[in-house]
């Protein structure tokens, strides 16, 4: 088994055990059990059988499924927000963003630049598979484990804390801010995507920031010529989470630290 496959098995085993001890509904508990066992079983099948080339390629790409399922399963553990934690995160944001005069900066920033920032947030979803596609396209298919190990470690470290730190995104509990008042088309699109594809709750640390920086660091090590654009894209994703109020500042800062640590620990 590859290192990231051990991480997948460990993460879903953790969720299965946690679902047994936390007060979840029977429906949620059974869903965690079934999805967890399917993902673990898929890892075992793909790692133990002698596979032909198409299935070996599928094995390289199936971590995208583990990543999505890991995110959605963590959302099933959300029961109620923690107002005390939310309040501390909001106060920290108020001091930080107030010192940076963020509302005034956003109000004066040309709309096309703000649209680019919203595009960066939208790109957070395909960033990981697109980056891996670049690795594949560069003829580095044998480096799949070097890429997926830090990415999945970073993602699951963030998702695995959701059952213990339960908060709502700041955009859902704050009054409309300067970004909302600019009438940005991509902001409306991002909100529509979040309503349909997200678990509707916050992850601390930010999974967006953690996976983006882990992917950029891992791919940049394999493709040095792309270090700058990859890191710039990951930085734009991280910045968009805070400016757009998709995450608290603390979520993003800690998420970046988690992603960098995951890459450092696995290199």
C-alpha positions as CSV (number, residue, x, y, z in Angstrom):
1,X,0.0,0.0,0.0
2,X,1.1,3.5,-0.7
3,X,1.5,6.0,2.1
4,X,-1.6,8.0,1.2
5,X,-3.7,4.8,1.2
6,X,-2.8,4.2,4.8
7,X,-3.9,7.7,5.5
8,X,-7.2,7.1,3.8
9,X,-7.8,3.9,5.7
10,X,-6.9,5.5,9.0
11,X,-9.1,8.5,8.4
12,X,-12.2,6.6,7.4
13,X,-11.6,4.1,10.3
14,X,-11.5,7.1,12.6
15,X,-14.9,8.4,11.3
16,X,-16.5,5.0,11.6
17,X,-15.4,4.7,15.2
18,X,-16.4,8.3,16.0
19,X,-19.8,7.7,14.5
20,X,-20.3,4.9,17.0
21,X,-19.6,7.1,20.0
22,X,-21.1,10.4,19.0
23,X,-24.8,11.1,19.1
24,X,-25.6,10.8,15.4
25,X,-28.8,9.7,13.9
26,X,-29.0,6.1,12.7
27,X,-29.1,7.4,9.1
28,X,-25.9,9.4,9.4
29,X,-24.2,6.7,11.4
30,X,-25.0,4.1,8.7
31,X,-23.9,6.4,5.9
32,X,-20.5,7.0,7.5
33,X,-20.2,3.2,8.0
34,X,-21.1,2.3,4.4
35,X,-19.0,5.1,2.8
36,X,-16.1,4.4,5.1
37,X,-16.1,0.7,4.4
38,X,-16.4,1.2,0.6
39,X,-13.4,3.6,0.6
40,X,-11.3,1.3,2.7
41,X,-12.3,-1.7,0.6
42,X,-11.4,0.2,-2.6
43,X,-8.0,1.0,-1.2
44,X,-7.4,-2.7,-0.4
45,X,-8.6,-3.9,-3.7
46,X,-6.5,-1.4,-5.7
47,X,-3.4,-2.0,-3.6
48,X,-3.5,-5.8,-3.5
49,X,-4.4,-6.8,-7.1
50,X,-2.2,-6.9,-10.1
51,X,-3.7,-4.2,-12.2
52,X,-3.6,-3.5,-15.9
53,X,-2.5,0.0,-17.0
54,X,-6.1,1.5,-17.1
55,X,-6.7,0.4,-13.5
56,X,-3.3,1.6,-12.4
57,X,-4.2,5.0,-13.8
58,X,-7.5,4.8,-12.0
59,X,-5.7,4.1,-8.8
60,X,-3.7,7.3,-9.2
61,X,-6.9,9.3,-9.7
62,X,-9.2,7.7,-7.1
63,X,-7.8,9.9,-4.3
64,X,-10.1,12.6,-5.7
65,X,-13.0,10.5,-4.6
66,X,-11.4,9.9,-1.2
67,X,-11.0,13.6,-0.8
68,X,-14.6,14.5,-1.6
69,X,-16.1,11.7,0.5
70,X,-13.8,12.6,3.4
71,X,-15.2,16.1,3.3
72,X,-18.8,15.2,2.9
73,X,-18.6,12.5,5.7
74,X,-17.1,15.0,8.1
75,X,-20.1,17.3,7.6
76,X,-22.4,14.6,8.9
77,X,-21.0,15.1,12.4
78,X,-22.1,18.7,12.6
79,X,-24.9,19.0,15.2
80,X,-25.0,22.6,16.4
81,X,-22.7,25.7,16.2
82,X,-20.5,26.7,19.1
83,X,-21.3,30.4,19.7
84,X,-18.3,30.9,22.0
85,X,-15.8,29.7,19.5
86,X,-17.5,31.7,16.7
87,X,-17.5,34.8,18.9
88,X,-13.7,34.5,19.5
89,X,-13.0,33.9,15.8
90,X,-15.2,36.9,14.8
91,X,-13.4,39.2,17.4
92,X,-10.0,38.1,16.1
93,X,-11.2,38.9,12.5
94,X,-12.5,42.2,13.6
95,X,-9.2,43.3,15.1
96,X,-7.2,42.0,12.1
97,X,-9.3,43.1,9.3
98,X,-10.0,46.4,11.1
99,X,-6.3,47.1,11.4
100,X,-6.0,46.4,7.6
101,X,-9.0,48.6,6.9
102,X,-10.3,45.7,4.7
103,X,-13.7,47.2,4.1
104,X,-12.3,50.4,2.8
105,X,-9.8,48.5,0.6
106,X,-12.5,46.3,-0.9
107,X,-14.7,49.3,-1.5
108,X,-11.9,51.0,-3.5
109,X,-10.7,47.9,-5.4
110,X,-11.7,47.7,-9.0
111,X,-14.5,45.2,-9.6
112,X,-12.5,43.1,-12.1
113,X,-9.8,42.4,-9.4
114,X,-12.4,41.4,-6.9
115,X,-13.9,39.1,-9.6
116,X,-10.5,37.5,-10.0
117,X,-10.4,36.9,-6.2
118,X,-13.8,35.2,-6.4
119,X,-12.5,33.2,-9.3
120,X,-9.5,32.1,-7.2
121,X,-12.0,30.8,-4.5
122,X,-14.0,29.0,-7.2
123,X,-10.7,27.5,-8.5
124,X,-10.1,26.0,-5.0
125,X,-12.3,23.0,-6.0
126,X,-10.5,21.9,-9.1
127,X,-7.1,23.1,-7.9
128,X,-6.0,19.7,-6.6
129,X,-7.1,17.5,-9.6
130,X,-5.8,20.1,-12.1
131,X,-2.5,20.2,-10.3
132,X,-2.3,16.4,-10.4
133,X,-3.2,16.5,-14.1
134,X,-0.1,18.7,-14.7
135,X,2.0,16.0,-13.0
136,X,0.5,13.3,-15.1
137,X,0.9,15.4,-18.2
138,X,4.6,15.9,-17.4
139,X,5.2,12.2,-17.4
140,X,5.5,11.9,-13.7
141,X,2.8,9.3,-13.1
142,X,5.1,7.4,-10.8
143,X,5.1,10.3,-8.4
144,X,1.4,10.0,-7.5
145,X,2.2,9.0,-3.9
146,X,4.5,12.0,-3.5
147,X,1.7,14.3,-4.4
148,X,-1.3,12.7,-2.8
149,X,0.3,11.8,0.6
150,X,0.7,15.5,1.8
151,X,-2.5,16.6,0.1
152,X,-4.7,13.9,1.8
153,X,-2.9,14.3,5.1
154,X,-3.5,18.0,5.1
155,X,-7.2,17.7,4.0
156,X,-8.1,14.9,6.5
157,X,-6.3,16.7,9.4
158,X,-8.7,19.6,8.7
159,X,-11.9,17.6,8.1
160,X,-11.1,15.3,11.0
161,X,-11.5,18.3,13.4
162,X,-14.9,19.3,12.3
163,X,-16.7,16.9,14.7
164,X,-14.9,18.7,17.6
165,X,-14.8,22.4,16.4
166,X,-18.3,23.2,15.0
167,X,-18.7,26.7,13.6
168,X,-20.6,28.4,10.8
169,X,-18.8,30.3,8.0
170,X,-18.5,34.0,8.8
171,X,-20.5,35.0,5.7
172,X,-23.6,33.3,7.2
173,X,-23.6,35.1,10.5
174,X,-22.2,38.5,9.6
175,X,-24.3,41.3,8.0
176,X,-23.6,41.8,4.3
177,X,-20.1,43.3,3.9
178,X,-18.3,45.3,1.3
179,X,-17.8,42.3,-1.0
180,X,-21.6,41.7,-1.0
181,X,-22.3,45.3,-1.9
182,X,-20.2,45.2,-5.1
183,X,-22.6,43.0,-7.1
184,X,-20.0,40.6,-8.2
185,X,-21.2,37.9,-10.6
186,X,-18.7,35.3,-9.5
187,X,-19.6,35.9,-5.9
188,X,-23.2,34.9,-6.7
189,X,-21.8,31.8,-8.5
190,X,-19.7,30.9,-5.5
191,X,-22.7,31.2,-3.2
192,X,-24.8,29.0,-5.5
193,X,-22.0,26.4,-5.6
194,X,-21.7,26.4,-1.8
195,X,-25.4,25.9,-1.4
196,X,-25.4,22.8,-3.5
197,X,-22.0,21.2,-3.1
198,X,-20.7,22.1,0.4
199,X,-21.6,20.7,3.8
200,X,-22.8,24.3,4.7
201,X,-20.5,24.5,7.8
202,X,-17.0,25.7,8.5
203,X,-13.8,23.7,8.8
204,X,-11.2,24.8,11.2
205,X,-8.5,24.7,10.0
206,X,-9.5,25.7,6.4
207,X,-9.4,22.7,4.1
208,X,-9.2,25.0,1.1
209,X,-6.0,26.7,2.3
210,X,-4.5,23.4,3.6
211,X,-5.0,21.4,0.4
212,X,-4.1,24.3,-1.9
213,X,-0.7,24.9,-0.2
214,X,0.0,21.2,0.2
215,X,-0.7,20.6,-3.5
216,X,1.4,23.6,-4.6
217,X,4.4,22.6,-2.5
218,X,4.2,18.9,-3.6
219,X,3.7,19.7,-7.3
220,X,6.3,22.5,-7.2
221,X,8.9,20.1,-5.9
222,X,8.2,17.7,-8.8
223,X,7.9,20.5,-11.4
224,X,10.2,23.4,-10.3
225,X,9.4,25.5,-13.4
226,X,5.8,25.9,-12.0
227,X,6.7,26.8,-8.4
228,X,5.8,30.5,-8.8
229,X,2.5,30.1,-10.5
230,X,1.5,27.2,-8.2
231,X,2.3,29.2,-5.1
232,X,0.7,32.3,-6.4
233,X,-2.5,30.3,-7.1
234,X,-2.5,28.8,-3.7
235,X,-1.9,32.2,-2.1
236,X,-4.8,33.6,-4.1
237,X,-7.1,30.8,-2.9
238,X,-6.1,31.5,0.7
239,X,-6.6,35.2,0.4
240,X,-10.0,34.8,-1.2
241,X,-11.2,32.7,1.7
242,X,-10.7,35.6,4.2
243,X,-11.6,38.6,2.0
244,X,-14.7,36.8,0.8
245,X,-15.6,35.8,4.3
246,X,-15.8,32.1,3.4
247,X,-13.5,31.4,6.3
248,X,-12.3,33.2,9.4
249,X,-8.7,34.5,9.2
250,X,-7.6,32.0,11.9
251,X,-9.0,29.1,9.8
252,X,-6.9,30.1,6.8
253,X,-3.7,30.9,8.7
254,X,-3.8,27.5,10.6
255,X,-4.9,25.8,7.3
256,X,-1.8,27.1,5.6
257,X,0.3,25.9,8.5
258,X,-1.3,22.4,8.4
259,X,-0.7,22.1,4.6
260,X,2.9,23.2,4.9
261,X,3.5,20.8,7.8
262,X,1.9,17.9,5.9
263,X,4.2,18.5,3.0
264,X,7.3,18.9,5.3
265,X,6.4,15.7,7.2
266,X,6.0,13.6,4.1
267,X,9.0,14.7,2.0
